[in-house]
Amino acid sequence: MCPSGRESSSLSRGTIIFMTFSHIFSKSYLFDPTPPSESRLYLYLIVFFGVLILLTVFNIFSKGLDKEIRKKQLYCYPTIGILGFIYLFARHEELLWLGSRLTLVIILLGFFIWVVYITVFSIRHIPKKNKNEKAQNRYEKYLPKRK
């Protein structure tokens, strides 16, 4: 019973639909060309893609990271952020295939691969750079000073 005294259906109160991984990765679910546009997922995706755009702005003005790593991040964050907002627009307008769940999976998979690449690069690059800087400093220490 609702506070007004009338009974409400379970759909109007919001039911929880449990999904399994087999349902999420099924062909009919992923390849649906026009999935429903109303979803609570929009808010989370807007925040996620907005944070990527903000990370781009902060990365431009930050001087703490190595230039090569920042350059790789400056390609990753805005690209995924803009593609994500294009996806959200296409999903809201119910455009065929561009607003499908498969497009979101491809965007998120691309982001994941890109972040792994940047992480592996930074793990390999930073120790080499530190080693080269130490060797260069040790070499320059014994060079004659300019007068």
C-alpha positions, 0 to 999 in steps of 0.5 A: 500500500502507498501512503495515499492508500492505493496499491502500487504495482511493483514496476512503478516502485522500481524493480531490480532485474538481476543479470548474469554475465552470460546475459550481459555478454549474449549476442542479443544484448550486446548487438541490440542496435537501439537499446533503451535510452533511459538508464541510470547508467547515464549519470555514471558515464557522464561523470566518468567521461567528464573526469577524463576531460578534467584530467586532460586539463589538469594534465596540461597544467601539471609539471610533475610527470615526465613529458613523454608520459604526459604526452601519452596521457594527453592523447588518451584522456581527451580521445576517450572522453570525447568518444564517450560523450559522442556515444552518450549523445548517440544513445540518447538520440537512439542512433543505430549501432553508434548508441549500442552497448557494443560501442560502449564496450569498444570504447571502454576496452580501448581505454583499458588497453590504453591505460595498461600501455601507459602504465607499462611504458611508465614502469619501463621508462622511468627507471631507465630515465633515472639511471641515465640522469644519474650517469649523466650527473656523475659524468658532468661532475668531473668535467671542468667548470666554465669560468 
